[in-house]
Amino acid sequence: MDWIQEYFVNPIAHPNDYAPYNAVNTLVFAAIALCAAYVIYKGLQRSHIKINERFFYAVIPFIVFGGALRVWEDAHWLPRGVTVFGATIYPFVTPYIYVLTFLVVIAGIAFAKKFGQRCCGSFENALFNFGAGAAIVAFLPLILLFQNWALLMAIASSAAIAAFLLTRIDFWRKIKTAKIESVTYFAQCLDGAATFWGVQFAGYGEQHVVGNALFAIGGPLLFFLIKIAFVYAAVWALRKEAKGEARTYLLLLITIFGLAPGVRDALRITCSV
């Protein structure tokens, strides 16, 4: 119990005294994420949900919802911890907000399966609309806190330019970039751009173990460049090694783990919270 308290509870419960991530909880969270990704993939298949491009796009609003809701906690609109039956949980901070967001996705899937055809014409349309509604509710109030518009434009434009250059590399190599691959490019580049601009110009610091290791070598610019190189290598590998639903699902995972922190960081920097 002392080990769990030291490496898992204290970093979340006492952010002013502990770094939020350490080597131990980073490895454990990564292992849990991999297992969860596999279980979710099998669950979607057993539920006869097609993991195609339409499903990929339908999930995107939920990622925006999770990233925006995380900033609510940064702005102290939501409590860091919630006590339930004598136990304190932290549903609004990373990594536990991924669980909360997943539960909202499950609610969206249940809604889409029951009412999709009648209200929206298809399961994917209903799922997208449900997620878009949640994203709008989470995002719009944050506009009241927007201050650093210049940094927001710098982050968005840097990510867009980096993603565009990756598509140009594909073009020069005579490869047609799929639309969902372009989204994946942008998602990971957004994470890198938000980290670069936030640390370099807005006084923020990196929280993750791997990120700090890269900063020690070459600073936030190296982190941004490695994120660009990583996403291009990952998409290239998936073109060769994965097909069909498996490839789409893996692209979605890479998109989630770029877009979620990218949206959160960009919004937090813009709101100065």
ABEGO torsion letter per residue (X at the ends): XAAAAAAAAAAAABAAABBABBAAAAAAAAAAAAAAAAAAAAAAAAAGBBBBAAAAAAAAAAAAAAAAAAAAAAAGABBABBBBGGBBBBAABOAAAAAAAAAAAAAAAAAAAAAAAAAAGBAAAAAAAAAAAAAAAAAAAAAAABABAAAAAAAAAAAAAAAAAAAAAAAAAGBBBBAAAAAAAAAAAAAAAAAAAAAAAAGBBBABAAAAAAAAAAEAAAAAAAAAAAAAAAAAAAAAABBEAAAAAAAAAAAAAAAAAAAAAAAAAAAGX
